[in-house]
Amino acid sequence: MALNEYEIKKMMCDVGKRIYDRNMVAANDGNISVKLNDNEFLCTPTGVSKGFMTPEYICKVDAQGNVIQANKGFKPSSEIKMHMRVYAKRPDVGAVVHAHPTFATSFAIAGIPLTQPIMPEAVIALGCVPIAPYGTPSTMEIPDAVEPYLEHFDAVLLESHGALTWSTDLMAAYMKMESVEFYAELLYKAKQLGGPKEFDKEQIAKLYE
């Protein structure tokens, strides 16, 4: 059953709260968008905490990121360009989530991609999470840096910045962000214990089967 627009806005607020409660954003960080159709997208506004949103906060933009509808005092996140590039290059994508989860962002700040095959779920659900080179926020530098990874991946670290995930719908895109962070945390902790034991090619091939 397709959700109506108000229900999608409510769900965006719920996901915003989950991201905030799970320590994936601080203050006003992060943003979420959902595709309604080829020229209408809902997105979170700039300058508000994602943990405290209500449906009237949510803005609507067109495929170029221009405002179609926004309540007084709210305007779309300046990062909307990054989301729009994902939708433009991946017609199958229905939602995009951007956050700064602490472990994944630590890897992004250190310039280390999440490529080590260490657990079955990460290999299957995520594969490898590459790092897109640094771009100045709110400019075209970030969408341009992310673009080469869009075709073959569902998640990317943004160098010195955070993480970006996308999927068929909002819950799937959000779960992808949870998976990225969980994987990053395990990898970080395994490194403290002397380094993770990686799967070999044969084990990985079996998982893909």
Protein Blocks (a to p, Z undefined) as FASTA:
>chain_A
ZZdfklmmmmmmmmmmmmmmnopaghjeccddddfblmbccdddehiafklccfklpccd
dfkopafbdcehiacdfklmmmmmmmmmmmmbcbdcddddfklmmmmmnopacfbcfbfk
lmmmnopadddddddehiaklmmmmmmmmmmpcbdcdehibccdddfblklmmmmmmmmm
mmmmmmmmmmmnopaadddfklmmmmmZZ
